[in-house]
């Protein structure tokens, strides 16, 4: 059944992400961080760019990426700096944020973008970054 293969692909993706983030086998933690970051991206970049970006994710993760999406949140111009991005991501992660992002939230975020660069085309990463404020753009491209 195709659905089972899609679910397995998403599990493998999250397991690899957890490893790259330094979370060991805690793919649930990686998933929470990933979803929080996606929520910030969808508020900051254009809807079309966000859809282009998530198009390269496993199908089950695409569903998570659009769950609860409110197009009225775009554009959130309050997210101008990397610290703003991290604060918004932590707020999206709610009560688990301090544990999930760890002692060095910037490093966790850097590792997440480095992981995504292994799975999303270089062109799409550049297109996504181009819509971000300069400081965040440089952070994403340097990851």
C-alpha positions as CSV (number, residue, x, y, z in Angstrom):
1,X,0.0,0.0,0.0
2,X,1.4,3.4,-1.0
3,X,0.3,5.1,2.2
4,X,2.5,2.8,4.3
5,X,5.5,3.6,2.1
6,X,4.8,7.3,2.5
7,X,4.6,7.0,6.3
8,X,7.8,5.0,6.4
9,X,9.6,7.6,4.3
10,X,8.5,10.3,6.7
11,X,9.7,8.3,9.7
12,X,13.1,7.8,8.1
13,X,13.3,11.5,7.3
14,X,12.5,12.4,10.9
15,X,14.9,9.8,12.3
16,X,17.7,11.2,10.1
17,X,16.8,14.7,11.1
18,X,16.9,13.8,14.8
19,X,20.4,12.3,14.4
20,X,21.6,15.4,12.5
21,X,20.2,17.7,15.2
22,X,22.0,15.8,17.9
23,X,18.8,14.4,19.3
24,X,19.7,10.8,19.1
25,X,16.7,8.7,18.3
26,X,14.2,11.3,19.5
27,X,12.4,11.8,16.2
28,X,9.4,13.3,18.1
29,X,11.5,16.1,19.3
30,X,12.9,16.7,15.8
31,X,9.4,16.7,14.5
32,X,8.3,19.4,17.0
33,X,11.3,21.6,16.1
34,X,10.7,21.1,12.4
35,X,7.0,21.9,12.6
36,X,7.7,25.0,14.7
37,X,10.3,26.3,12.1
38,X,7.8,25.5,9.2
39,X,5.2,27.6,11.0
40,X,7.5,30.5,11.1
41,X,8.6,30.1,7.4
42,X,5.0,30.0,6.2
43,X,4.3,33.3,8.1
44,X,7.4,35.0,6.6
45,X,7.7,33.9,3.0
46,X,5.1,34.1,0.3
47,X,2.5,31.3,0.1
48,X,3.8,30.2,-3.3
49,X,7.4,30.0,-2.2
50,X,6.4,28.1,0.9
51,X,4.4,25.6,-1.2
52,X,7.4,25.3,-3.6
53,X,9.7,24.6,-0.6
54,X,7.5,22.0,1.0
55,X,6.9,20.2,-2.3
56,X,10.2,18.4,-1.8
57,X,9.2,17.0,1.6
58,X,7.8,13.5,2.1
59,X,4.0,13.6,1.6
60,X,3.1,13.0,5.2
61,X,5.3,16.0,6.2
62,X,3.7,18.2,3.6
63,X,0.3,17.6,5.3
64,X,1.9,18.7,8.6
65,X,3.4,21.7,6.9
66,X,0.0,23.1,5.8
67,X,-2.1,21.9,8.8
68,X,-3.7,25.0,10.4
69,X,-2.2,27.3,7.9
70,X,-3.8,30.8,7.9
71,X,-2.9,32.8,4.9
72,X,-3.8,36.0,6.8
73,X,-0.6,35.5,8.8
74,X,1.5,36.4,5.8
75,X,3.6,38.5,5.7
76,X,4.8,38.7,9.3
77,X,7.2,41.6,9.0
78,X,8.0,41.4,12.7
79,X,10.4,38.5,12.0
80,X,13.4,40.6,10.9
81,X,16.4,39.0,12.7
82,X,17.5,35.5,13.6
83,X,16.5,36.1,17.2
84,X,13.0,37.1,16.1
85,X,12.9,33.9,14.0
86,X,14.0,31.8,17.0
87,X,11.5,33.5,19.3
88,X,8.7,32.8,16.9
89,X,9.7,29.2,16.5
90,X,9.9,28.7,20.2
91,X,6.4,30.3,20.6
92,X,5.1,27.9,17.9
93,X,6.6,24.9,19.8
94,X,4.8,26.0,23.0
95,X,5.7,24.5,26.3
96,X,8.3,22.1,24.9
97,X,10.4,24.8,23.3
98,X,13.1,25.1,25.9
99,X,13.7,21.4,25.9
100,X,13.3,20.9,22.2
101,X,15.6,23.7,21.0
102,X,18.1,23.0,23.8
103,X,20.7,25.3,25.3
104,X,21.9,26.6,22.0
105,X,18.8,27.3,19.9
106,X,20.8,29.0,17.1
107,X,22.9,25.8,16.7
108,X,19.8,23.7,16.6
109,X,18.3,25.9,13.9
110,X,21.6,25.9,12.0
111,X,21.6,22.1,12.1
112,X,18.0,22.0,10.9
113,X,18.7,24.2,7.9
114,X,21.9,22.2,7.1
115,X,19.8,19.0,7.2
116,X,17.1,20.5,5.0
117,X,19.8,21.5,2.5
118,X,20.6,17.8,2.1
119,X,16.9,17.1,1.1
120,X,15.8,20.3,-0.6
121,X,17.3,21.4,-3.9
122,X,19.9,24.1,-3.8
123,X,17.8,26.3,-6.1
124,X,14.8,26.0,-3.8
125,X,16.8,26.8,-0.7
126,X,18.1,29.9,-2.5
127,X,14.6,30.9,-3.6
128,X,13.4,30.5,0.0
129,X,16.3,32.5,1.4
130,X,15.8,35.3,-1.1
131,X,12.4,36.0,0.5
132,X,13.9,36.3,4.0
133,X,15.4,39.4,5.7
134,X,19.1,39.7,5.0
135,X,20.3,38.4,8.4
136,X,18.0,35.3,8.3
137,X,18.9,34.8,4.6
138,X,22.6,34.7,5.4
139,X,22.0,32.3,8.3
140,X,20.1,29.9,6.1
141,X,22.6,30.0,3.3
142,X,25.6,29.5,5.7
143,X,24.0,26.5,7.4
